[in-house]
């Protein structure tokens, strides 16, 4: 199911049986950044609560040059540790 706004999603909820729910824009960070950082463990808890099966995940903004490599490595480790749930992209 692909929805572009809340009303459209509400009309099509619940999804068909045997469908996969994917959150296509999630961010994770290994370190606190601006008070709103989410670790992979927290992301997985939130996904479980929301009934999300898989997530397209990348590092949390802002994309500071000195932290990009660490953030991308964290996304890589999350993909490696949770291949059935996390698909990563990098900056």
Secondary structure in CASP SS format (residue, H / E / C, confidence):
PFRMAT SS
TARGET T0000
AUTHOR 0000-0000-0000
METHOD secondary structure of the structure
MODEL  1
X C 1.00
X C 1.00
X C 1.00
X C 1.00
X C 1.00
X H 1.00
X H 1.00
X H 1.00
X H 1.00
X H 1.00
X H 1.00
X C 1.00
X C 1.00
X C 1.00
X C 1.00
X C 1.00
X C 1.00
X C 1.00
X C 1.00
X C 1.00
X C 1.00
X E 1.00
X E 1.00
X E 1.00
X E 1.00
X E 1.00
X E 1.00
X E 1.00
X C 1.00
X C 1.00
X C 1.00
X C 1.00
X C 1.00
X C 1.00
X C 1.00
X C 1.00
X C 1.00
X C 1.00
X C 1.00
X H 1.00
X H 1.00
X H 1.00
X H 1.00
X H 1.00
X H 1.00
X H 1.00
X H 1.00
X H 1.00
X H 1.00
X H 1.00
X C 1.00
X C 1.00
X C 1.00
X E 1.00
X E 1.00
X E 1.00
X E 1.00
X E 1.00
X E 1.00
X C 1.00
X C 1.00
X C 1.00
X C 1.00
X C 1.00
X H 1.00
X H 1.00
X H 1.00
X H 1.00
X H 1.00
X H 1.00
X H 1.00
X H 1.00
X H 1.00
X H 1.00
X H 1.00
X H 1.00
X H 1.00
X H 1.00
X H 1.00
X H 1.00
X H 1.00
X C 1.00
X C 1.00
X C 1.00
X C 1.00
X E 1.00
X E 1.00
X E 1.00
X C 1.00
X C 1.00
X C 1.00
END
